[in-house]
Amino acid sequence: MRADDLNTTLERGHPGAARMLSQLGRRAALPLGIPFQAAQSRHCELQATIGEITDGAGRPLGLHAIEECFRGIDPRLALRYVPPAGLMSLREAWGRHHAAPGVPASLPIVTAGVTQGLAVCADLFCGPDTPLILGLPYWDNYDVTFGLRTGCPIWTYDFYEHGGSDARFNVAGLAAQLERVRGPAVVLLNFPNNPTGYSPGVEVEDLVRVLLAHPHPLVVITDDAYHGYVYEPDILVESLYDRLAPLADPQRLLVCRVDGATKELVFFGGRVGFLTFSASGAAADVLVEKATTLIRGVLSSGPAPSQAAVLAALNSPDLAAQTAAVLDELRGRYLALKVALLAAGLRASPFNSGCFALLPLPATLDAEAVRQRLIHEQSVGVIAVPSANALRVAFCSVSAATYPELTRRIAAVVGSTAPKL
């Protein structure tokens, strides 16, 4: 279908999404290319479409040295091309994996990690005239994925409502930035958050209310990279997408969920992510085609072996038990880190989920200078977050047994940052 026809269909089915499209998004449409033509002829007896070296019956003539690396995976899955939108059986399985009653959702598209899912959203909806609204501090790659690539201005607000130990997510700060908007805008919300390790609790209802009340065209992207890693009661466990999507007015609000197997299935090197839109019917088909077009133009199609591995995991009868064991391990580390921070006299910003703790530094210390000192004086590696003058500690990658020593070494450089009683 031509781009103009796609845009007309989207305008009928989801006017809000149509109004949010960037110039690139409006032009995006799959050409009558090789994948399209091959898909149309997939039931033919003789297949001479895709340029794959096979035995003529669908099995790749793979090298033994390669096939040996993927024992247990059908070579027809591991060694052959997958469609640009991903392995269909995997898309369907991931859709079932995150399905919630009454929540509208397109068929997920497979992306090369969460980052590509975010980049596709950036290409579809962002541009020099469309601000991206983010809580500060935020994952530094957003600057590249959105700002550098699309030229969109980035409007920020303080992630926490104040700096105290009982601080919550700053809904009022987000609302203040939305009040400045007079045209299309994009809001990106990342829970559990990187770098803060925080997920909202009681403030979720206010957050949803603010987003639903916004009067102008809006895309809300939920970056769910750390979905499921929640360690305290009464905070957001499900995706914010599941709260927003059923209530989103298609006249002005589209919700995009970006998630993946990277953290959720502990498959960091697999680079398997997913992108889902809060649309249904023909409108969902249009958004999927436009997103697939952008993937086709950059990646052609994603890696087959990792998609096959994720599909096998989703079909595993004890997947829930396996992921629960990882969650229990991280919950134990989270609790142990809180004890170790207290014992070392180190203050962390409120955190309750994900993989990180953020340690704010006194104004007299510079985060990058402290990071360098920790490397050279204490043999400790952490991440400096200059926008918050803080250190990010990835407790997911350090065993709990080392936390007392880790925090002792950090305190040796930064001193006690705990508030005096």
C-alpha positions in Angstrom: 0.0 0.0 0.0 1.3 3.5 -0.8 2.2 5.8 2.0 -0.7 8.2 1.3 -3.1 5.2 1.6 -1.6 4.1 4.8 -1.8 7.6 6.2 -5.5 7.9 5.2 -6.2 4.5 6.9 -4.5 5.6 10.0 -6.3 8.9 10.1 -9.6 7.0 10.1 -8.6 4.4 12.7 -6.4 6.4 15.0 -6.4 10.1 14.3 -4.0 10.8 17.3 -1.3 8.6 15.9 -1.7 10.1 12.4 -1.3 13.6 13.7 1.8 12.5 15.6 3.7 11.1 12.6 7.0 12.8 11.7 7.7 13.6 8.1 9.7 10.3 7.9 6.8 8.5 9.5 4.4 9.8 7.0 6.6 8.7 4.1 7.2 5.2 5.5 5.6 2.3 3.5 6.9 -1.1 2.6 7.8 -1.3 -1.1 6.9 -4.2 -3.4 10.3 -5.6 -2.5 11.8 -9.1 -2.0 10.3 -9.9 1.5 6.8 -8.8 0.3 7.0 -10.8 -2.9 8.4 -13.8 -1.2 5.7 -13.7 1.5 3.0 -13.7 -1.2 4.5 -16.8 -2.9 5.2 -18.7 0.4 2.7 -21.5 -0.5 4.2 -22.1 -4.0 5.6 -25.6 -4.7 8.8 -24.2 -6.2 10.4 -21.3 -4.3 13.0 -19.2 -6.2 12.6 -15.9 -4.3 14.9 -15.4 -1.3 18.7 -15.5 -2.0 19.4 -18.2 0.7 21.6 -21.2 0.0 19.4 -24.2 0.8 19.0 -27.8 -0.2 15.9 -26.8 -2.2 13.5 -28.2 0.5 13.9 -25.4 3.0 16.9 -26.6 5.0 20.0 -24.3 4.9 23.2 -25.8 3.6 24.9 -24.6 6.8 28.5 -25.2 7.8 28.9 -27.8 10.5 31.1 -25.4 12.4 28.2 -22.9 12.6 25.4 -25.5 13.1 27.3 -27.0 16.1 26.9 -23.6 17.9 23.1 -23.9 17.8 22.4 -27.5 18.9 18.9 -28.0 19.9 17.5 -25.3 17.5 16.1 -26.3 14.2 18.5 -25.0 11.5 15.5 -23.8 9.5 14.9 -21.3 12.4 18.5 -20.6 13.4 20.2 -20.2 10.0 17.6 -18.8 7.7 16.3 -15.2 7.3 13.4 -14.1 9.4 10.9 -11.5 8.1 11.8 -7.8 8.8 9.1 -7.7 11.6 10.5 -10.8 13.1 9.6 -14.5 13.4 5.8 -14.6 13.4 5.6 -17.4 16.0 7.8 -15.3 18.3 5.7 -12.2 17.8 2.6 -14.1 18.6 4.2 -15.8 21.7 5.4 -12.5 23.1 2.0 -10.9 22.5 0.5 -13.7 24.6 3.3 -13.4 27.2 2.3 -9.8 28.0 -1.4 -9.9 27.1 -3.8 -8.3 29.6 -7.6 -8.4 29.4 -9.1 -5.3 27.8 -5.7 -3.8 26.8 -5.5 -2.9 23.1 -2.3 -4.0 21.5 -0.9 -4.5 18.0 1.0 -7.6 17.2 4.5 -6.9 18.6 7.3 -6.2 16.2 10.7 -7.8 16.9 13.5 -5.2 17.2 17.3 -5.5 17.6 17.1 -4.9 21.3 15.2 -2.3 23.2 17.3 0.5 21.7 16.1 -0.2 18.2 12.5 -0.2 19.4 13.1 3.2 20.9 14.8 4.4 17.7 11.9 3.3 15.6 9.6 5.3 17.8 11.9 8.3 17.5 11.9 8.0 13.7 8.1 7.7 13.5 7.1 10.5 15.9 10.0 12.8 16.7 11.5 15.8 14.8 12.7 19.4 15.3 9.2 20.6 16.1 8.2 17.8 18.5 9.7 17.9 22.0 10.6 14.8 23.9 9.8 15.1 27.6 12.0 13.2 30.0 12.6 13.0 33.8 16.2 14.0 34.8 18.4 12.1 35.2 17.8 9.7 32.3 19.6 7.0 30.4 22.2 8.8 28.4 21.5 6.9 25.2 18.2 8.8 24.8 20.3 11.8 23.8 21.6 9.8 20.8 18.5 7.8 20.0 16.2 10.7 20.0 18.0 14.1 20.1 21.0 13.4 17.8 19.1 11.3 15.3 15.9 13.3 14.9 16.9 16.8 16.1 14.0 16.8 18.6 14.3 19.2 21.5 14.5 17.5 24.9 12.5 19.1 27.7 13.4 17.8 31.2 11.9 18.0 34.7 13.4 16.7 37.9 12.7 12.9 38.2 12.0 13.2 42.0 9.6 15.7 43.4 12.3 16.7 46.0 15.6 15.4 47.3 14.5 13.7 50.5 14.5 10.1 51.5 10.8 9.9 51.0 10.8 11.5 47.5 8.4 10.2 44.8 8.2 10.4 41.1 7.6 14.1 40.1 4.2 14.0 38.4 3.8 17.8 38.9 7.1 18.4 37.1 5.9 16.3 34.1 2.6 18.1 34.2 4.3 21.5 34.1 6.2 20.6 31.0 3.0 19.3 29.3 1.4 22.6 30.0 4.0 24.3 27.8 3.0 22.1 24.8 0.9 23.6 22.0 1.3 20.8 19.4 2.5 17.2 19.1 4.8 15.9 21.9 6.4 12.7 23.0 6.7 11.6 26.7 9.1 8.8 27.6 8.6 7.0 30.9 11.1 4.3 32.0 10.0 2.1 35.0 11.8 0.5 36.7 14.1 3.5 35.9 17.6 3.6 34.8 19.6 5.2 36.4 17.5 5.7 39.6 16.2 2.2 40.2 12.8 3.7 41.1 9.2 2.7 40.2 6.2 4.8 41.2 3.6 3.7 43.7 0.6 5.7 44.8 1.6 8.5 42.3 0.7 6.2 39.4 -3.0 7.3 39.5 -2.0 11.0 39.3 0.5 10.2 36.5 -2.2 8.4 34.4 -4.7 11.2 35.0 -2.2 13.9 33.8 -1.4 12.0 30.6 -5.0 11.3 29.8 -6.0 14.9 30.4 -3.4 16.4 28.0 -5.4 18.1 25.2 -2.9 17.9 22.4 -1.6 15.0 20.2 0.7 12.9 22.4 2.7 9.7 22.1 3.7 8.1 25.4 6.5 5.6 25.2 6.9 3.1 28.0 10.5 1.9 28.1 10.0 -1.4 29.9 13.5 -2.7 29.6 13.6 -3.8 33.3 10.0 -5.0 33.4 9.2 -7.3 36.3 12.2 -6.5 38.6 10.2 -5.0 41.5 11.2 -5.6 45.2 8.7 -3.7 47.3 4.9 -3.9 47.8 2.5 -1.3 46.6 4.5 -0.1 43.6 3.9 -0.5 39.9 4.5 -4.1 38.9 2.8 -4.2 35.5 3.7 -2.0 32.6 2.4 1.5 32.7 1.2 0.6 29.2 -1.4 -1.6 30.7 -2.7 1.3 32.8 -2.8 3.8 29.9 -3.7 1.9 26.8 -7.2 0.9 27.7 -8.1 4.5 28.5 -6.2 6.3 25.7 -8.4 8.4 23.4 -7.4 7.5 19.8 -8.2 11.1 18.8 -5.1 12.3 20.6 -3.1 9.6 22.5 -1.0 6.7 21.3 0.9 4.5 23.8 4.0 2.6 22.6 5.5 -0.2 24.7 9.2 -1.1 24.2 10.4 -4.2 26.0 12.5 -7.2 25.4 14.3 -10.4 26.3 17.5 -8.5 27.2 16.8 -8.2 30.9 13.4 -9.9 31.2 14.8 -13.2 30.1 18.4 -12.4 31.1 19.6 -12.6 27.4 21.7 -9.5 27.1 23.7 -10.6 24.0 20.6 -11.8 22.2 19.4 -8.3 21.2 15.8 -9.3 21.0 13.4 -6.5 21.7 9.7 -5.8 20.9 7.6 -2.8 20.0 3.8 -2.7 20.6 1.3 0.0 19.8 -2.0 0.7 21.6 -4.0 0.4 18.4 -6.1 -2.3 16.8 -7.5 -3.3 13.5 -6.4 -1.5 10.3 -4.7 1.3 12.4 -2.5 -1.2 14.1 -1.6 -2.8 10.8 -0.5 0.6 9.4 1.7 1.4 12.4 3.2 -2.1 12.2 3.9 -1.6 8.5 5.5 1.8 9.0 7.7 0.5 11.8 8.6 -2.6 9.8 9.6 -0.3 6.9 12.1 1.5 9.1 13.6 -1.7 10.4 13.9 -3.1 6.8 15.7 0.1 5.8 18.4 -0.2 8.5 18.6 -3.8 9.6 16.9 -5.8 6.8 15.8 -8.3 9.4 17.0 -9.3 12.9 19.2 -12.3 13.9 17.4 -15.6 13.6 19.3 -17.6 16.2 18.5 -15.3 19.1 14.8 -15.0 18.0 14.6 -18.8 17.9 16.2 -19.0 21.4 13.6 -16.5 22.9 10.8 -18.5 21.3 12.1 -21.7 22.9 12.3 -20.0 26.3 8.7 -18.7 26.0 7.6 -22.2 25.2 9.5 -23.7 28.2 7.1 -25.1 30.8 9.2 -23.9 33.7 10.0 -20.4 32.4 8.1 -18.8 35.2 10.1 -20.7 37.8 13.3 -19.7 36.2 12.5 -16.0 36.0 11.2 -16.1 39.6 14.6 -17.5 40.7 16.4 -14.5 39.1 13.9 -12.1 40.7 14.5 -13.6 44.1 18.3 -13.3 43.7 18.0 -9.6 42.8 15.6 -8.9 45.6 18.1 -10.4 48.0 20.8 -8.2 46.5 18.6 -5.1 46.8 17.9 -5.8 50.4 21.6 -6.5 51.2 22.7 -3.3 49.4 20.3 -1.1 51.5 21.9 -2.6 54.6 25.4 -2.0 53.4 24.7 1.6 52.3 23.3 2.4 55.8 26.3 0.8 57.5 28.7 2.7 55.3 26.9 6.0 55.9 26.0 6.4 52.2 22.8 8.0 51.1 20.9 6.7 48.0 18.0 8.3 46.2 14.8 6.3 46.7 15.0 3.1 44.8 12.8 0.0 44.9 13.2 -1.9 41.6 15.3 -2.6 38.6 19.1 -3.0 38.7 20.5 0.3 40.0 21.0 2.6 43.0 21.8 6.3 42.6 24.1 7.9 45.2 23.9 11.7 45.1 27.1 13.5 46.0 27.6 16.7 47.9 28.0 19.8 45.8 31.6 20.0 46.9 32.3 16.8 44.9 32.2 16.2 41.2 30.8 12.9 40.0 33.3 12.3 37.2 36.2 13.2 39.5 34.9 10.8 42.1 34.5 8.1 39.5 38.1 8.5 38.4 39.4 8.4 42.0 37.4 5.2 42.7 39.0 3.5 39.7 42.6 4.5 40.6 42.5 4.6 44.4 39.9 1.8 45.2 39.7 -0.4 42.1 36.0 0.2 41.9 34.0 0.9 38.8 30.7 2.8 38.9 29.0 5.2 36.5 29.1 8.9 36.9 25.8 10.7 36.3 26.7 14.4 35.8 23.2 15.7 35.4 22.4 14.5 39.0 26.0 14.8 40.3 25.6 11.2 41.4 27.1 7.8 41.1 25.1 4.9 39.6 25.8 1.5 41.2 24.7 -1.5 39.2 23.9 -3.9 42.1 22.7 -6.5 39.5 26.3 -7.2 38.4 28.0 -7.5 41.9 27.4 -10.3 44.3 25.8 -9.4 47.7 28.8 -10.8 49.6 30.9 -7.9 48.2 28.5 -5.1 49.1 30.1 -4.2 52.5 33.5 -3.9 50.8 32.1 -2.1 47.8 30.3 0.5 50.0 33.3 0.9 52.3 35.5 1.7 49.3 33.0 4.2 48.0 32.7 5.9 51.4 36.5 6.1 51.6 36.4 8.5 48.7 33.2 10.4 49.1 32.9 10.3 52.9 29.6 9.9 54.6 26.7 11.5 52.7 24.0 10.4 55.0 22.0 13.2 56.5 22.9 14.1 60.1 20.2 13.2 62.6 
